Amino acid sequence: MAPLQKTCVLCSNPFTVTDGDQTFYQKISPQFQGRIYAIPFPTLCLLCRQRRRLSHKNERTLYNRTCGLCHKDIISVYSPDKSVPVYCGPCWWSDAWDPLSYGQPYHPEKSFFEQFALLRSRVPKIGLMNTDSENSDYCNIALKNRNCYLSFSIDHSEYCSYSEVLSKSRDVVDSSFMNNCELCYDCKNCNNCYNLIGGTDCDLTRDSLFVDSCKSSSNLIFCCNLTNKQYHIYNKPVSKEAFEQMKTQILASGTNYRKSRVFFEDFKKKFPKKYADILNSEQASGNYIKGSRNIVSSYHINQGQDLTYCTACKLKSNDCMDVDNLALSELCYEGSSFSGQRIAFSLLSWFSHDVYYVDECFHAANLFGCVSVKKKEYCVLNKQYSKEEYERLVGEIIGQMSKRGEWGEFWPFSMSLFGYNETVAQLYYPLTREQVLNHNADPNVGMKNLSPLQSPLRNGKIFNWSDFEAPPPRVEKIITADQMARLPEGIEQVPDDILSWALTCEKTGKLFRIHKSELAFYRLHHIPLPRLHPDQRYRDRIAFLPPRRLFSRSCMRCQKAIQTVYAPDRGETVLCESCYLNEVY
């Protein structure tokens, strides 16, 4: 099959459906009553497809509201002004209610998306995805954690705060994409590290401050690309006494720490960067890929195979395309948070197979257009059928969807239960309130040629925007932005009273509080008090990382053509793998 050139209906940018993509679409096309229902080629480019998926995901914007069943106060990703019914975890998982009681018949004269949207507005949703955790109520997409706070996509971790995508970690604060780490602060993309502050892309590194791409090293400050080294500053060997003196100086005050952070971001540009962080992998393109093979334009992949346009896939996921956040999955397409086989156009479907257009369905099989269904099979719009009735009806639905241009498309932006500003899409594809309300788009993704498919609901609106504001915290005192500058520079001088104050973010003006365990962490490791809201600190961390997209350029040593995550207008020296290894070792 020859590659097919197409134009994105949202941004008008050209994109290619490769022969490998076409083979995949054939492979995953479902079969009902002996007939194969081909999944059509996408109408959106790679970035717009991901943006559409992420616009339906709120992972970290939390609210107080009441459980619709037991009426207890709960924490939820749904703000109180949203009309969708929301249950606490114990109630949602219980047998006290039946998702099939909300079942509705399919009406062929109506749009499937309109009927699916109606069902999603009626069936109770779970407030948070937080399973088997202890004293970790303010965490979402969380599994088997203990004493964690405001952390997301986190599993098997303890005493972690304000962090994202953690696994098997302990005492980690303000960090992202960390695996098997302990006593780390302000770090990104690190594995098996201990007592690390301001680290990026490090492995087996300990007792260090402001380090980048260092391996199997210890006692480093302002160092890049070092392996098997200790007691180095500015990539040069120093005495233990000089190291301790520099460390004490950096952590003596908040001003010193913030200046050091800014200095290091500029300092590390002097050192070459590998075109991408790909380790022990074959035929892989993207970034942060380990132990994988046949990976195309994908990011944060661990032990995967035959994955295309995917992000955050781990635990041996194979043969998937256009999916985010999955584990132990196979033959999945267009969606997020999966575990199973043959799942498409869905969100939050774990331990399931052969399901299409489902939301929050678990341990299920053979579902189409279902919401919150558990341990059931052969259901359409939450109504159960025999196998023969199910296959006949699904075939009819797909036929009608194909005529309307719906089959093969993920849910329209307008079906999101969240404001665009509450979702993960806002992080990677930001829009202003004015752009959303005026149906305009950012300069990078113009959205000038929207098809009717993208906005069949909400009176033609493409996106929603949330103006809900949570009430201010009940505190003894609010520290204004002007007063923030007068707080003690050293953490040792910060009084315990700060636990009953609200601080004002110097950049956004939003109020935030210091958590008791957070203050203890800062004091133990002599880390200065933060001056920014946790959400702003998160945005700053992500902004320092290279984007999830590839650029064609040449190695700056040998001129070999490379596909890299570093745009040509960035300041780093970007090398192919061979030149990078020659430079570093």
C-alpha positions as CSV (number, residue, x, y, z in Angstrom):
1,M,0.0,0.0,0.0
2,A,1.3,3.5,-0.9
3,P,1.3,6.2,1.7
4,L,-1.8,8.5,1.6
5,Q,-1.5,12.2,1.9
6,K,-4.3,14.0,3.7
7,T,-5.2,17.4,5.1
8,C,-6.3,17.8,8.7
9,V,-9.9,19.1,8.9
10,L,-9.0,21.1,12.0
11,C,-5.7,22.8,11.5
12,S,-5.4,22.4,7.7
13,N,-1.9,20.9,8.1
14,P,-0.9,18.0,5.8
15,F,-0.3,14.6,7.3
16,T,0.5,11.1,6.0
17,V,-1.3,7.9,6.5
18,T,1.7,5.5,6.1
19,D,1.4,2.0,4.7
20,G,2.0,0.7,8.3
21,D,-0.9,2.8,9.5
22,Q,-3.1,1.4,6.9
23,T,-2.2,-2.2,7.8
24,F,-3.0,-1.5,11.4
25,Y,-6.4,-0.1,10.6
26,Q,-7.2,-3.3,8.7
27,K,-5.9,-5.4,11.6
28,I,-8.1,-3.8,14.2
29,S,-11.3,-3.4,12.2
30,P,-14.0,-5.4,14.0
31,Q,-16.1,-8.2,12.6
32,F,-19.8,-8.7,13.5
33,Q,-21.9,-11.5,12.0
34,G,-19.2,-12.4,9.6
35,R,-18.8,-8.9,8.2
36,I,-15.7,-6.7,8.7
37,Y,-16.4,-3.1,9.5
38,A,-13.4,-1.2,8.2
39,I,-12.1,1.6,10.5
40,P,-11.6,4.6,8.1
41,F,-8.4,6.6,7.9
42,P,-8.3,9.5,10.3
43,T,-9.5,13.0,9.3
44,L,-7.3,14.7,11.9
45,C,-3.5,14.9,12.1
46,L,-1.6,13.3,14.9
47,L,-1.4,16.4,17.1
48,C,-5.1,17.2,16.7
49,R,-6.1,13.6,17.4
50,Q,-4.2,13.7,20.7
51,R,-5.6,17.1,21.5
52,R,-9.1,15.8,21.0
53,R,-8.5,12.9,23.4
54,L,-6.8,15.0,26.0
55,S,-9.7,17.5,26.0
56,H,-11.8,14.8,27.7
57,K,-9.3,14.1,30.5
58,N,-9.2,16.0,33.8
59,E,-6.5,14.4,35.9
60,R,-5.3,17.0,38.4
61,T,-8.0,19.7,38.9
62,L,-9.8,18.6,42.1
63,Y,-12.9,19.9,43.8
64,N,-15.0,19.4,46.9
65,R,-18.6,18.1,46.2
66,T,-21.1,15.6,47.6
67,C,-21.5,11.9,46.7
68,G,-24.8,11.5,44.9
69,L,-25.5,8.2,46.6
70,C,-24.2,8.3,50.2
71,H,-24.2,12.1,50.4
72,K,-20.8,12.3,52.1
73,D,-18.3,15.0,51.2
74,I,-15.9,13.8,48.6
75,I,-13.0,14.9,46.4
76,S,-13.8,14.8,42.7
77,V,-12.5,15.9,39.3
78,Y,-16.0,17.2,38.6
79,S,-16.8,20.7,40.0
80,P,-20.0,21.1,42.0
81,D,-21.6,23.1,39.2
82,K,-21.5,20.2,36.8
83,S,-24.8,18.4,36.6
84,V,-23.4,14.9,35.9
85,P,-24.0,12.6,38.9
86,V,-20.8,11.7,40.8
87,Y,-20.3,8.9,43.4
88,C,-17.5,8.4,45.8
89,G,-15.2,5.4,45.1
90,P,-16.9,2.9,47.5
91,C,-20.3,3.8,46.3
92,W,-19.4,3.6,42.6
93,W,-17.8,0.2,42.9
94,S,-20.6,-1.2,45.1
95,D,-23.7,-3.2,44.1
96,A,-26.0,-0.5,45.6
97,W,-26.8,0.7,42.1
98,D,-27.0,-0.8,38.6
99,P,-25.4,0.9,35.6
100,L,-27.7,-1.1,33.3
101,S,-30.8,0.6,34.8
102,Y,-29.8,3.7,32.8
103,G,-29.8,1.8,29.6
104,Q,-31.5,3.4,26.6
105,P,-32.5,2.1,23.2
106,Y,-30.6,3.1,20.1
107,H,-32.5,5.4,17.7
108,P,-31.2,5.2,14.1
109,E,-32.6,8.5,13.1
110,K,-30.3,10.3,15.7
111,S,-26.6,10.8,15.8
112,F,-24.8,8.2,17.8
113,F,-22.7,10.8,19.5
114,E,-25.8,12.7,20.7
115,Q,-27.2,9.5,22.2
116,F,-23.8,8.6,23.8
117,A,-23.5,12.1,25.2
118,L,-27.0,11.8,26.8
119,L,-26.1,8.6,28.4
120,R,-22.8,10.0,29.8
121,S,-24.8,12.9,31.3
122,R,-27.1,10.5,33.2
123,V,-24.9,7.6,34.4
124,P,-23.0,8.2,37.7
125,K,-19.3,8.9,37.3
126,I,-16.6,8.0,39.9
127,G,-15.2,11.1,41.7
128,L,-11.6,9.9,41.6
129,M,-9.7,6.9,40.2
130,N,-7.9,6.0,43.4
131,T,-7.6,2.3,44.4
132,D,-6.2,0.5,47.4
133,S,-4.5,3.6,48.8
134,E,-4.1,4.7,52.4
135,N,-4.2,8.4,53.5
136,S,-3.9,9.5,49.9
137,D,-7.4,11.1,49.3
138,Y,-6.2,13.9,47.1
139,C,-4.6,11.7,44.4
140,N,-6.1,10.6,41.1
141,I,-5.3,7.8,38.6
142,A,-3.6,6.3,41.7
143,L,-3.0,2.7,42.8
144,K,-1.7,1.2,46.0
145,N,-0.2,4.4,47.5
146,R,0.4,5.5,51.1
147,N,0.5,9.0,52.6
148,C,0.6,10.8,49.2
149,Y,-0.8,14.2,48.5
150,L,-1.9,15.9,45.3
151,S,-0.1,13.5,43.1
152,F,-1.4,12.0,39.9
153,S,-0.8,8.9,37.7
154,I,1.0,7.4,40.7
155,D,1.4,3.8,41.9
156,H,3.0,1.9,44.7
157,S,4.5,5.0,46.2
158,E,4.8,6.6,49.7
159,Y,5.1,10.1,51.1
160,C,5.0,11.8,47.7
161,S,3.5,15.2,47.1
162,Y,2.8,17.5,44.1
163,S,4.1,15.0,41.6
164,E,3.0,13.2,38.5
165,V,3.7,9.8,36.9
166,L,5.5,8.1,39.8
167,S,6.1,4.4,40.3
168,K,7.6,2.7,43.3
169,S,8.9,5.9,44.8
170,R,9.2,7.4,48.2
171,D,9.6,10.9,49.6
172,V,9.4,12.6,46.2
173,V,8.1,16.2,45.9
174,D,7.5,18.4,42.9
175,S,8.7,15.9,40.4
176,S,7.4,14.2,37.2
177,F,8.1,10.9,35.5
178,M,10.0,9.2,38.3
179,N,10.6,5.5,38.7
180,N,12.0,3.8,41.8
181,C,13.3,7.0,43.3
182,E,13.6,8.3,46.9
183,L,14.2,11.7,48.5
184,C,14.0,13.6,45.3
185,Y,12.8,17.2,44.7
186,D,12.2,19.2,41.6
187,C,13.2,16.4,39.3
188,K,12.1,15.1,35.9
189,N,12.5,11.8,34.1
190,C,14.7,10.1,36.6
191,N,15.1,6.4,37.4
192,N,16.6,4.7,40.5
193,C,17.9,8.0,42.0
194,Y,18.3,8.9,45.6
195,N,18.6,12.3,47.4
196,L,18.5,14.3,44.1
197,I,17.5,17.9,43.8
198,G,16.9,19.6,40.4
199,G,17.7,16.5,38.4
200,T,16.7,15.8,34.8
201,D,17.1,12.6,32.7
202,C,19.3,10.9,35.4
203,D,19.8,7.2,36.2
204,L,21.3,5.7,39.4
205,T,22.4,9.2,40.5
206,R,22.4,10.2,44.2
207,D,23.3,13.1,46.6
208,S,23.4,15.7,43.8
209,L,22.0,19.1,42.9
210,F,21.1,20.4,39.4
211,V,22.3,17.6,37.2
212,D,21.3,16.6,33.7
213,S,21.7,13.3,31.9
214,C,24.1,11.8,34.5
215,K,24.4,8.1,35.2
216,S,25.7,6.0,38.0
217,S,27.2,9.1,39.8
218,S,27.1,10.8,43.1
219,N,27.8,14.2,44.8
220,L,27.5,16.4,41.7
221,I,26.5,20.0,41.3
222,F,25.8,21.8,38.0
223,C,26.9,18.8,36.0
224,C,25.8,17.3,32.7
225,N,26.5,14.0,30.8
226,L,28.6,12.4,33.4
227,T,28.9,8.7,34.1
228,N,30.6,7.0,37.1
229,K,31.7,10.2,38.6
230,Q,31.6,11.7,42.1
231,Y,32.4,15.1,43.7
232,H,32.2,17.2,40.6
233,I,31.1,20.8,40.1
234,Y,30.6,22.4,36.7
235,N,31.7,19.0,35.3
236,K,35.1,19.3,37.1
237,P,36.4,17.2,40.0
238,V,36.5,19.0,43.4
239,S,37.2,18.1,47.0
240,K,34.4,16.9,49.3
241,E,34.8,20.1,51.3
242,A,34.3,22.3,48.2
243,F,31.2,20.2,47.3
244,E,29.6,20.6,50.7
245,Q,30.4,24.3,50.8
246,M,28.7,24.8,47.4
247,K,25.7,22.7,48.4
248,T,25.2,24.7,51.6
249,Q,25.4,28.0,49.8
250,I,22.8,27.0,47.2
251,L,20.3,25.8,49.9
252,A,21.0,28.7,52.3
253,S,18.1,30.8,50.8
254,G,15.2,30.8,48.4
255,T,16.9,33.5,46.4
256,N,20.1,31.4,46.0
257,Y,18.1,28.3,45.0
258,R,16.0,30.1,42.4
259,K,19.1,31.8,40.9
260,S,20.9,28.4,40.8
261,R,17.9,26.9,39.0
262,V,17.9,29.6,36.4
263,F,21.6,29.5,36.0
264,F,21.6,25.7,35.4
265,E,19.0,25.9,32.7
266,D,21.3,28.2,30.8
267,F,24.5,26.4,31.8
268,K,23.4,23.0,30.5
269,K,22.8,24.4,27.0
270,K,26.6,24.3,26.6
271,F,26.6,20.6,26.7
272,P,25.4,18.3,23.8
273,K,22.1,16.5,23.9
274,K,21.4,13.2,22.5
275,Y,18.8,13.4,19.7
276,A,16.4,11.5,22.1
277,D,16.5,9.4,25.2
278,I,16.1,5.9,23.7
279,L,17.8,3.0,25.5
280,N,18.0,-0.7,24.7
281,S,15.4,-0.4,21.9
282,E,15.3,-1.3,18.2
283,Q,13.7,0.8,15.4
284,A,12.3,3.4,17.8
285,S,11.5,7.1,17.3
286,G,10.2,9.5,19.9
287,N,11.6,10.1,23.3
288,Y,12.0,8.3,26.7
289,I,11.8,4.8,25.2
290,K,13.3,1.8,27.0
291,G,13.4,-1.9,26.3
292,S,11.1,-1.6,23.3
293,R,11.1,-2.3,19.5
294,N,9.2,-1.0,16.5
295,I,8.1,2.3,18.1
296,V,7.0,5.2,16.0
297,S,6.7,8.8,17.2
298,S,5.9,7.7,20.8
299,Y,6.9,9.0,24.2
300,H,7.5,7.5,27.7
301,I,7.4,3.9,26.5
302,N,8.7,1.0,28.6
303,Q,8.8,-2.6,27.3
304,G,6.5,-1.9,24.4
305,Q,6.4,-3.3,20.9
306,D,4.8,-2.1,17.6
307,L,3.4,1.1,19.1
308,T,2.6,4.1,16.9
309,Y,1.8,7.7,18.1
310,C,1.5,6.6,21.7
311,T,2.4,8.2,25.1
312,A,2.9,6.8,28.6
313,C,2.7,3.1,27.8
314,K,4.3,0.5,30.1
315,L,4.2,-3.1,31.1
316,K,4.4,-4.8,27.8
317,S,1.8,-3.1,25.6
318,N,1.9,-4.2,22.0
319,D,0.4,-3.3,18.6
320,C,-1.4,-0.1,19.5
321,M,-1.9,3.3,17.9
322,D,-3.0,6.8,19.1
323,V,-3.4,5.9,22.8
324,D,-2.2,7.4,26.0
325,N,-1.6,5.9,29.5
326,L,-2.0,2.1,29.0
327,A,-0.5,-1.1,30.4
328,L,-0.7,-4.7,29.3
329,S,-2.7,-3.8,26.2
330,E,-2.9,-5.1,22.7
331,L,-4.6,-4.0,19.5
332,C,-6.0,-0.7,21.0
333,Y,-6.7,2.5,19.1
334,E,-7.7,6.1,19.8
335,G,-8.2,6.5,23.5
336,S,-6.7,6.8,26.9
337,S,-6.2,4.7,30.1
338,F,-6.5,1.2,28.8
339,S,-5.7,-2.3,29.9
340,G,-7.0,-5.1,27.6
341,Q,-7.4,-6.1,24.0
342,R,-9.2,-4.6,21.1
343,I,-10.3,-1.4,22.8
344,A,-11.0,1.7,20.6
345,F,-12.5,5.2,20.9
346,S,-12.7,4.9,24.7
347,L,-11.5,6.3,28.1
348,L,-10.8,4.5,31.3
349,S,-11.4,0.9,30.3
350,W,-9.4,-1.6,32.3
351,F,-9.2,-5.4,32.1
352,S,-11.7,-5.4,29.2
353,H,-11.7,-6.6,25.6
354,D,-13.7,-5.9,22.4
355,V,-15.2,-2.6,23.6
356,Y,-15.9,0.5,21.5
357,Y,-16.9,4.0,22.6
358,V,-17.0,3.3,26.3
359,D,-16.3,5.4,29.3
360,E,-15.2,4.0,32.7
361,C,-16.0,0.4,32.0
362,F,-14.1,-2.4,33.9
363,H,-13.8,-6.2,33.6
364,A,-16.1,-6.1,30.6
365,A,-16.3,-7.4,27.1
366,N,-18.3,-6.7,23.9
367,L,-19.6,-3.3,24.7
368,F,-20.6,-0.4,22.4
369,G,-21.4,3.1,23.7
370,C,-21.5,2.2,27.4
371,V,-20.8,4.1,30.6
372,S,-19.7,2.8,34.0
373,V,-20.5,-0.8,33.1
374,K,-18.7,-3.5,35.2
375,K,-18.4,-7.2,34.7
376,K,-21.0,-7.3,31.8
377,E,-20.9,-8.2,28.1
378,Y,-23.0,-7.6,25.0
379,C,-24.3,-4.2,26.0
380,V,-25.2,-1.2,23.8
381,L,-25.9,2.1,25.4
382,N,-26.0,0.3,28.8
383,K,-28.7,-2.2,27.6
384,Q,-27.8,-5.8,27.5
385,Y,-28.6,-8.1,24.5
386,S,-27.9,-11.6,23.4
387,K,-24.8,-12.1,21.3
388,E,-26.8,-12.3,18.1
389,E,-28.8,-9.2,18.9
390,Y,-25.7,-7.3,20.0
391,E,-23.8,-8.1,16.8
392,R,-26.8,-7.2,14.6
393,L,-27.4,-3.9,16.4
394,V,-23.7,-2.9,16.4
395,G,-23.5,-3.5,12.7
396,E,-26.5,-1.3,12.2
397,I,-25.0,1.5,14.4
398,I,-21.7,1.4,12.6
399,G,-23.6,1.7,9.3
400,Q,-25.5,4.8,10.4
401,M,-22.3,6.3,12.0
402,S,-20.5,5.8,8.7
403,K,-23.1,7.7,6.8
404,R,-22.8,10.6,9.3
405,G,-19.0,10.5,9.3
406,E,-18.9,9.4,12.9
407,W,-17.5,5.9,12.7
408,G,-13.7,5.9,13.3
409,E,-13.7,9.2,15.0
410,F,-13.1,9.8,18.7
411,W,-15.6,11.7,20.7
412,P,-16.1,15.3,19.6
413,F,-14.5,18.1,21.6
414,S,-18.0,19.3,22.5
415,M,-18.8,16.1,24.4
416,S,-16.2,16.8,27.1
417,L,-17.6,16.9,30.6
418,F,-14.9,19.4,31.6
419,G,-13.9,22.9,30.7
420,Y,-11.0,22.9,28.3
421,N,-9.0,24.7,31.0
422,E,-9.5,21.8,33.4
423,T,-8.1,19.2,31.0
424,V,-4.7,17.8,30.1
425,A,-5.2,19.4,26.7
426,Q,-4.7,22.8,28.2
427,L,-1.2,21.8,29.3
428,Y,0.1,20.7,25.9
429,Y,-2.2,22.7,23.6
430,P,-3.1,25.8,25.6
431,L,-6.0,28.2,24.8
432,T,-7.2,31.4,26.4
433,R,-10.7,31.9,27.7
434,E,-11.3,34.4,24.9
435,Q,-10.1,31.9,22.2
436,V,-12.4,29.2,23.5
437,L,-15.5,31.4,23.9
438,N,-14.9,33.0,20.5
439,H,-14.3,29.6,18.8
440,N,-10.8,30.7,18.0
441,A,-7.6,28.7,18.4
442,D,-4.0,29.1,19.3
443,P,-1.4,30.2,16.6
444,N,0.0,26.7,16.4
445,V,-3.2,24.9,15.7
446,G,-5.4,27.2,13.7
447,M,-8.7,25.2,13.6
448,K,-9.9,27.3,10.6
449,N,-11.8,24.5,8.8
450,L,-13.8,22.8,11.5
451,S,-16.2,20.2,10.1
452,P,-19.7,19.8,11.5
453,L,-18.6,16.6,13.1
454,Q,-16.5,18.4,15.6
455,S,-19.4,20.3,17.2
456,P,-22.7,18.5,17.0
457,L,-23.6,19.4,20.6
458,R,-23.7,22.5,22.8
459,N,-25.3,24.7,20.2
460,G,-22.3,24.6,17.9
461,K,-19.7,25.2,20.6
462,I,-16.4,23.5,20.0
463,F,-15.1,23.7,23.6
464,N,-16.4,24.5,27.0
465,W,-14.7,26.7,29.5
466,S,-15.0,26.4,33.3
467,D,-15.3,29.6,35.3
468,F,-16.0,27.8,38.5
469,E,-13.9,29.1,41.4
470,A,-13.6,27.1,44.6
471,P,-14.1,29.1,47.8
472,P,-10.8,30.4,49.3
473,P,-9.2,28.3,52.0
474,R,-10.1,28.9,55.6
475,V,-6.9,30.2,57.1
476,E,-5.7,32.6,59.8
477,K,-3.9,34.8,57.4
478,I,-3.3,35.4,53.7
479,I,0.2,36.3,52.7
480,T,0.0,38.6,49.7
481,A,2.4,38.7,46.8
482,D,4.2,41.7,48.3
483,Q,4.5,40.0,51.7
484,M,5.9,36.8,50.1
485,A,9.1,38.6,49.4
486,R,9.5,39.3,53.1
487,L,9.2,35.7,54.2
488,P,12.3,34.2,55.7
489,E,14.9,33.1,53.0
490,G,16.1,30.1,54.9
491,I,13.7,27.2,55.7
492,E,15.0,27.0,59.3
493,Q,13.6,30.5,60.0
494,V,10.1,29.7,58.6
495,P,7.6,29.4,61.6
496,D,5.2,26.6,62.1
497,D,2.4,29.1,61.8
498,I,2.8,29.0,58.1
499,L,0.7,25.8,58.1
500,S,-2.3,27.9,58.9
501,W,-1.6,30.6,56.3
502,A,-2.4,30.8,52.6
503,L,0.4,32.0,50.4
504,T,-0.1,34.0,47.1
505,C,1.6,32.7,44.0
506,E,4.1,35.3,42.7
507,K,3.2,34.4,39.1
508,T,-0.5,33.6,39.0
509,G,-1.9,35.2,42.2
510,K,-3.6,32.0,43.2
511,L,-3.6,31.0,46.8
512,F,-1.9,27.9,48.0
513,R,-1.0,26.3,51.3
514,I,1.9,24.4,52.8
515,H,1.1,20.9,53.8
516,K,2.5,19.6,57.1
517,S,4.5,16.7,55.6
518,E,5.7,19.1,52.8
519,L,7.1,21.5,55.4
520,A,8.8,18.6,57.2
521,F,10.4,17.5,53.9
522,Y,11.7,21.0,53.2
523,R,13.2,21.3,56.6
524,L,14.8,17.8,56.6
525,H,16.6,18.5,53.3
526,H,17.1,22.3,53.8
527,I,15.0,23.1,50.7
528,P,13.8,26.7,50.6
529,L,10.0,27.5,50.7
530,P,8.4,27.6,47.3
531,R,6.9,30.9,46.1
532,L,4.8,29.5,43.3
533,H,1.4,27.6,43.3
534,P,1.8,23.8,42.8
535,D,0.0,24.0,39.5
536,Q,2.5,26.7,38.3
537,R,5.4,24.6,39.5
538,Y,4.0,21.7,37.4
539,R,3.6,23.8,34.3
540,D,7.2,25.1,34.7
541,R,8.5,21.5,35.0
542,I,6.7,20.4,31.8
543,A,7.8,23.6,30.0
544,F,11.5,22.6,30.5
545,L,11.0,19.3,28.8
546,P,11.2,18.9,25.0
547,P,7.9,18.7,23.2
548,R,6.2,15.5,22.2
549,R,6.8,15.9,18.6
550,L,9.6,15.2,16.2
551,F,11.7,17.5,14.0
552,S,13.8,16.7,11.0
553,R,17.3,18.1,11.3
554,S,21.0,17.1,11.0
555,C,23.5,15.9,13.7
556,M,25.6,19.0,14.5
557,R,28.8,16.9,14.3
558,C,28.5,14.5,11.4
559,Q,25.5,16.0,9.6
560,K,23.7,12.7,9.6
561,A,19.9,13.2,9.2
562,I,18.0,12.6,12.5
563,Q,14.5,12.8,13.9
564,T,14.7,14.6,17.2
565,V,12.5,16.2,19.8
566,Y,14.7,19.3,19.8
567,A,13.4,21.9,17.4
568,P,16.0,23.6,15.1
569,D,15.5,27.0,16.8
570,R,16.5,25.7,20.2
571,G,19.9,26.5,21.6
572,E,21.2,23.0,22.4
573,T,23.9,21.1,20.4
574,V,22.0,18.0,19.2
575,L,23.9,14.9,18.2
576,C,23.1,11.5,16.8
577,E,23.7,8.6,19.0
578,S,27.2,7.8,17.7
579,C,28.5,11.3,18.0
580,Y,26.9,11.8,21.5
581,L,28.6,8.6,22.8
582,N,31.9,9.7,21.4
583,E,31.4,13.1,23.1
584,V,30.4,11.8,26.5
585,Y,32.6,8.7,26.9
